[in-house]
Amino acid sequence: MHIVAVTPLSVSPEELARRQRRYDRLAPVGVTVALHNLGTGRQIPRSLDTEEAIAASEAAVEDWFRSADGSGVDAFLPDCVLDPAVGLAGQQTGTPVLGILRLTGHFLRGQGLRVGAVARNESIARELNRKYASYGLGPLHEPTSVLGLSVDDIADDEKWAASIRGRVTAIEADVVINGCSAVETHSAGSGAILVDPTALALQLIGLAAASGAVAFTGAGR
């Protein structure tokens, strides 16, 4: 199964390569992910720090998927836990658009778990709360906890892990979604289990494809 993914913001070649290596490592057998940069134009956000930037990101991702060549592609995937453009129907793109948060959230709630989340800033936290609830999952067990980190901290695994350690122990949930698709997760110690949503989503995609439980409509099968 071949997936084409796109970043939710403009990233450097080095960051794109780092994220691609992460997908290469996390993708299960039978699944490949080709990650693309959303763009470099002035309309493309460089950081999701405001509601306006998040809205611009979603619009740009939607445009990218609509214009992308779906030949040999089984599914599109936004490289973002906020699932920009996941509401697009396959009829609009010709290819299904899968969502990291949608897949992760339904799997966790389907087990009856209490689900929490962390995000690097207030704007992302609010959108994560809204998007999670929009999938019919109800609200998160408690509002997403804010880490207070910058976009540059996404590539700093140790700084991210240190920030999370102080937050997860205070969250009264069974599991906590790490609210960034491109961050390496580490054990948070005591408290709720920290979930890497990208890793989990890819495993679920691989399982669905291998079992034939989902009929992907792309041409790359």
N, C-alpha and C positions, 0 to 999 in steps of 0.2 A: 504494500500500500504506500502510495507516494502522496505526501502532504506538502503544500506550499504555504509557508508562513510569512508574515510581514510584521515588522516592528511597529509599535504604536507611536513612535516619534523618530526624528532624525537622529541617527547614531553615527559615530565615527567608524571607519573601516576596521579599526582594532576592536571596538566594542561589538560590531557585527560578527567578526570572526570568533570572538569569545563566546557569544551567544550560540553561534553555529556549532562550535565544539561541544557545548552543553547539550544541544539537541542530539548530536551524533552519539554522545555517551548515554543519554537517557532513553533514546528510541529503542523499543523492543525489537526482537527479530521479526523481520517482515515489514517493518515500518521505516520509511525514510522521510526526513524533514529537510526541505531546502528553504532557508531563511533569507528574506530580502529586506533591504532598507526601505522605509516608507518614502523617503525622498529627501531632497536638500533645499527645496524651494522655501521662500519666505513664509508661505502659509502652513508649512509643516512645523508643528511644535518641537522644541528641543527638550522640554521637560513638562511633565504633567503636574504642575504646581497650582493651577487654578481651574475653576469650573470651565472657563472659556477655553483653556488649553485642552482639557479633556473632550469638550465638544468638538473642537477643531480636529483632534486626533480621530475621533469616531467618524467624522465626515470624510477625512482623508483616507482612512482605512476602507470605508465603503467605496469610495471612488477607485481605490487601488484594486479591490477585488472585482469590481464591475468591469474594469478595463484589462484585467490580467488574462493571460492566455491559459485556459483550463485544459489544454491538450495534454493527455497523459497524467492528469492530476485527479486524485480520488477525493481530496477535500482541501479546503483552505482553513487556515488557523491563524487568528490574531495572536501575536506574541505578547499577550497582556492578560492579566487576571481580570481586568475590567470588561473583557469580551467585546471590544468595539466591533460593530457590524455583525454580530452573531444573529441579530434579528433578521438579517437578509435571507429571503427564501432562495432555495436552489434555482428557482425559475428566474431570479434576477441575475444570478451569476453563472448559471449553468453548472455549478459545482457546490456541494454542501459547504457551509461555513460552520465549523465546530468551535466550541468555546471551552477554554480551560476551566473557568469558574463554573460554568453550567455542568460540565461533566463531573467535576470534583464535588460540587455541592450536592447534586442528586445522589451520588454514590455514598457520601457520608451521611446525609439525612436518611437515606434508604436503610441504613443500619440502626436508625434511632438514636444517633449520636447528637450531643449538644455541640453546635459548631460556633466557634469564634474566629476572629481574624485579626491580623496586624497589617498596617500599611505605613508607608514612609511619611505621608503628610495628611492633613485634614481633608483636602479636596478628594484625594484618592479614597480615603476612608469613607467619606459620604457616598461616593459613587459605588463603592463596593457594597455598602449596606443596601443601597437602592437596587443595584443589579441582582444581588443575591435574592432579595425578596421578590423581584419581578419574575423569577422562575417558579413561583408558586411554592417556595420552600418555607415561607414564613420569614420572620425576621431572624437574624443571627441571634444566638443565645444572649449576647450583649453587643453593643455597638463596637465596631472595629477600633482597636487600640492604635493610637498614633505613635510612631517611632521618632518622628522629628528628624528625618534624614534627608539628604539632598540626592539629586539624580546621580551625582558622581559616586555616591556611596553604594550604588547598586553593584558595582564591580569590586567593592571592598568587602570580601566575605567576612573577615574578622570583625570589622566595625559593625556590620549588620548583625552578626551573631551576638556580639556583646550587647547591642541595643535590645535584641529580642529576649535575651536571658532575663532581663529585668522586668519584662512585660508579661511573658507567658505565664509565669508563676502567679500573677495576680488575676488571670482570666479564669473565671469559673465555668469552663467548658470542658468537654471531653477531648476535643481536637481543635487546633488553631490553624487556619489557612494562612500561609505566608503570602502576604499580598503583593508579590512581585513575581513575574514569570521567569525572571532572569537571574535570580539569586540562589546561590548554593546554600542549602539549609544544613544546620547542625543541631544536634540535640540541645534542647533548652534546659535540660536538667529536670528538676521536679516540676510537677504540674501537668498541664494538658500536653498531648502529643502534637508536635509541630509537623504540619503536612506541607510537603513540596507539591503545589498544585500542578505544575508542569509535568513532573515525574509521574504523578498519579494519573493525570489525563492521558498521557501517552500510553501508559499501561492499559487503561480502559479502551483506548482506541485500538490497540493491538489485539486485545482480547476479543473485541467485537468483530474485527476484521477476520481473525483466525477462526472464530466460531460460526461466522456467517449470520450472526444474529442481527446485523444491520446491513442493509443493502445500500452501499455507497454508490452514488450515481456517476462518479467521475470515470474517466476513460483509462485510468492507469492501473486497473486491477489485473 
